[in-house]
C-alpha cells in the first residue's frame, strides 16, 4: 500500500516536499519502441528488468500508476509496456536524466542509468549523502567520488522547489532542464484507513516480532509496517503473520538482516554500525580492510571499496559488517551466518576460506584485529 502521487502534481508542476512515493515523471511525448540496435537494446532491457523487479511492483500500487489514469483492466499490461517504452526512449546516450533521491531506490537505478549513456544528475536531498541510512559519511563520500568519476553530477546542497513542464527541476540554487526526471525518494505507507482501529502508526503500522499490531487481532506485514522495506522481509513477515493468525507462535528476528544495494560497486550491510551500537549502549571495536588487501580484488584489477567489521568490546563477538565491493552482495550472507551464530572475530578469522574469492576478505578483515595482513603470505591462516 502506498499513497498516490497525485497530490504532488498540480497542473504542469509537481511539488517535491515529501518522503514520498516513487514516481516516474516525464514530459508526455509520443512513445516509441525499444531500440533495435545493440548494445543500446541490451542496456535498455537491463534497465527495464531492474525497474520491473524493483520499482515496477511499487508503481503498480498506484492504481495502474495513477500518473495518467489507466484504461480498463484488460488493457493494463499494454498500458504498462507503453509507459516503460516511453521511459526507455528517454535513456538515450547524451540525454539528461535527473534523479531526486539518493537512498535505496535511487541506488538500484544508478548503475543502469549510468550504463545507458545518459547524463545523470543525482539530487541527494536534505541528507546531502548517498545511501545515508546504510553508510558512514566516509563510505558515502567514496561512492560519490566513484559516481562523479563516471560523469554523474551529484548535487548535495540546495532545496528542491518544484518540477515544471519541459520537464525542468527548479531548486533554490539552480534549475536543470531534463529529458527525464525520476523521483526515487521512497515509499510512504497508505494506512490512514487504520486510524480508527487503535493500531499504532508511526512511519508505518507498528508491529512486534509476531507481526501483531497494538490491537491483538490485527496483524500486518510488508511495506505498510515499520519494518525494513525489503521483499524478503515482507515475505518472511507474511508467512509468520499467517501462522500466528491461525494459532501459531512464529517470530521474525531481524537482528541479522542483510541489506544490499546494487550500486557500482555494491553496498551490503548486516547488523550494527558503530553509531547504532553506541546508541544502544554497546561498547565497540572495529577494523576496516580496503580491497587492495584482498587477492580477488587485485586479480580483478578493481580495488574500489572496503570491508568493515564491528565487534562488541569485551566479548569480541561480531555484531556488524559493512562492505562496499563489486561483489559485496555475494559475501554478506557469510557475515549474516557469523552474526547469527554469535561468532567472535577470532572464530571468524580461524575459519577456512577458499583463496582468491571475495568472501576471503571477511577472514582477512577479521585477522586485522590481531595481525598486520599486509605482512602475511598468501593464504596465511
N, C-alpha and C positions, 0 to 999 in steps of 0.2 A: 504494500500500500504506500503510495507516495502522492503528495499534493500536486494537483495540476499546476503547470507553469503559467496558466493563462493570466494569473494576477500580475505577472511580471511583464506582460505585453500590453501596451496601450497605444493603439494606432500603429505608428511606424517605429515606436521606440520601446525599449524594454528596460525598466529599472532593474538594477542589479544590487539589491540590498538584502541579501538573504544567505542562509546556509544552503538553501535552495534545492531544487530538483535538477536532475540532469536534463539539459535542453540543448538540442542541436538546432541552431537558428541560422538561416542563411537567406540571402536575397532570393526571392521567388522568381526564378527564371525557368526557361524551358529545360527540363531534364533530358539528358542523353544517356545512351547505354554505356556499358563498361568499355574501356579502351580495348582495341583489337590487337595491339602490338605488345610483345614482351620487351622489356621487363615491366612496363607500366601495368599491364593486366595482372601480372603476378603480385605486384605491390598492392594494387587495389584489392585484389582477392584477400591478401593477408590482412589488410586493414579492415575489410568488411567482416572477416571471420572473427577478429578480435572484438569489433564493435557488436556483432550479433551475440557473441558469447558473454560479453561483459556489460556493454551499455544497452544493447538491444532489449534484453528482458526487462530492464528497468524503464526504458522508454515505453515499452508495451503496457506498463501500468497506468499510463496517462490516457486511458480510454482511446485506444488507437492513436497514440501520440498527442492528441489534443492540441498540437500546434496549429494544424489545419484540420477541421473536422473530417473524419474518415468517412467513406461511403459505407454501404451496408456490409454486414459481416462477411458475406461471401466474396467481397472484393478486398478484404483487409490485406490478404497476402500480396496482391498486386500493388496495392497502395504502398505497403511497406517496401517492396522491391523498388518502386519508383522513387521513394524518398531516399533510399540508400544509393540509388544510381545518381540522383541529383547531388548528393553529398560527395560521392566518388568523383564526380565531374569537377568538383572544386579542388581536388587534390592533385592538380597538375603541377609539374615542376615549375617553379617560379611564382606560383600563386601565393598570396599572403593569407595565412591561417592564424587566427588569434584564438588562444585558449584561455578562458578565465578559470582559475583554479590551479593548484599545484599539489593536490593530495592524491589519494588512491586512484580515483577515476582518471584524473589528468595523467598520472604516471603510467597507467595502462596504455594511454593513447600516444604518449610522446614518441616512443621508438618508431611506431609505424608512420606517424606524421613526418618525422624527420626523414625516414627512408623513402617517403613518397616524393621527395624533392621539393616539397612546398617550403616557403619561407615561414617559419613558425615563430610566433611571439607567445610567451607564456606569462600571464599576469598572476603573480604569486599571491596577491591579495594582502590582507592585513598582517598575516604572519611574516611575509617577506621571505619565506623559506620554502624550498621544495621538500615535500614529504615531511613536514614538521612533526607530525604525530608519531613518525617512525624513527626519525634520525636526530642525532645531535646537530648543533649548528655546524660543526666541523664536517660531518658526513654530508649534510645538505649542501654546504659550500663546495665540496668536491664534486658532487653531482651537477651542481650548477655550472661549474667550470668546464666539465666534460660536455655538457649540452652546448655551452657557448662556443666551445672549440669546434662543434659541428654546425655552427651558424645560427643557433637558436638565440633569439632575443629574450632574455629572462628579465622581466620587469618586477622589481622588488619594492618599489616605492610608488606612492600615488594612490588615489581612490577612484574607483570606477563610478561614474555618474549615470551613464545611460548608454544604450545601443540605439543608433539611428539607422534609418533606411540607407541602403547602399551595399552592404552594411558598413557602419562605422562605429568604432568603440570610442567613446568620449570619456576621458579621465580628467581629473583636476590638474594634471601636469602635461598632458599630451592627448592627441587624437590619432587614431590609427584606422586608415581605410583598409578593408579586407575583402577577400572573396568568400571567406567562410569564418564565422565566429562560433566557437564551441564553448558552451557553459558547462563546466565539469566541476561544480562546486559541492557536490554531494547530494544525498537524498534525505528528505525530511519526511518522517512517517506521517501518514494521514490517519490519525487516531482520535480526531475530535469527537467522533461518534461514541467513544467510550467514556466521555467526561461525566455522564450521568450515572455511571455504574459504580463509581467509587474506586476504580482501578487507578493506581498511582501512575502518573505520566510525567516524565522529565524530558530527556532527549527522545524517548520513545516509551513504550509501555514497560514499566519496571517489573522484572521477573526474577525469581530466585533460581537456584540450580536445578529445580524440578520443573521449571517453566511456569510456575504458578504466579499469578499477579497478586496484588494485595487483596483481591476478592477471591476467596478459596476455590470457587467453582469456575473461575475464568482463567484459562491458560493462553499463552501467547508464544509465538516462535517466529524467527526470521527478522527481516529488516524493520518490522513495526516495533520491535523491542529495543531496549537499551543495550543489547549485546552487540559485539563486533559484527559489521556487515560483510560477512564472507559467506559464500554459498555453502561451504562445508560446515560452518557453524549453524546456519539455518537448517540444513538437512539433519544434523545431529540433534538440534533442538526440537525439530518437528517430530522426530522419532520418539524422543523422550516424552514430549508432551502427550503424544498418543498413548504411550504406555501408562503414563500417570493418570490420564483422564479415565482410563479403564481399570483403575485399581492398583496399578503397579507403583513402583518407587524407584524410578531411574533418575540419575543425576548427571549433569553435564559439568565437567571440570575444565575450566578454561585457563588454568594456571600455566599450561604448556601448549598454548595455541600458536601455531606458526602463522606468519603473515608474509606474503610475497607480493612485490610489485614488479612487473616485468619491464622495468626501465632498461637502459643500456649504459652501464652494467645493471644487473638486477639488484634489488634490495630485499633482504629477508631478515626477519627478526623472530624471536621467541623469548618468552619470559620477561624479566625486568630489565629496564635500563637502569643505570646508576641513579638517575634522578628519581625514578619511580620507586626504587628500593629505599632510598633515603626518606621519601615521603611516608613510607610505612615503618620507618624507624629501624631499617636493616642496615648495618654497617657493611660496607663492601670493599672489595679489591678488584682490580680489573687490569687487563692487558690488551693491547691492540697489535695485531700482526698485519703488516702490509703485505700485499700479494707478491711483492718482489722477493719474498722469502718462501714462496710456495712453488715447488718444482713444476707443477702442472701449469701454473700461470706463466712461468718462464718459458716452458715449451710451447705455449700458445702465443708467445710474444704479445701478451696482453696482461699487464700487471696493474691495471686500474683497480683500486679497491682495497679492502681490508676485512679482517675478521676480528671482532672484539668479544672477549669473554668477560662476564661479570660473575663474581663469586661472593658468597656470604663469608665475611670475615669470621674467623674462629672455626666454623665447621668446614670451611673450604669447599662447600658444596656449590656446584654450578647452578646459578639462578637466572642467567640471561645470556643471550647471544645475539649480536647484530652483525650482519655480513653484507658487504657491498662487493659483488664479484660477478663476472659474466655468467656463472652457474650457481649463484647464491641459492636459488630456489631448489636446487638438487641436493645441496648439502645440509639445509636447515632441518630436515626431518631427523637426521642423526643427532643433532643438538636437542631436538624435541624429546627423543628417547632418553638421552643422557639426563635431561632435567626431570623427566617423568620418573626415572629410576633413581633419582636423588644421588647421582654420582658426584664424587668430589672431583676437583680439577686434576688431581694426581691419578685417580682411577681412569679418567678420560685420557690422560697422557700415556698411561700404560697399555691402552688398547692397541691392537694390531690394525693398522690402516694400510690398504694397498698403496704402494708407491705410484707416483705420477697420477694421482687422482686429486680433484679439487677438494674433496672431503678430507683428505690428508691434512689440509690446512687447519682443521679443528684440533688435530693432535699436536701440530706444531704450535698453535696458539696456546694450548694447554701447557706445553713444555716451557713456554716463555715465563711461566710463574717460578720456575726453578733453574732454568738454563738460558744461555745465550744461543739461540738456534742458529745464528749466523756462523757459529764455530763448530756446528755439527756436520758430520759427513752425511751423505745421502742415506736415508732410511734409519738413521741412528735412533735407537729406542731409548 
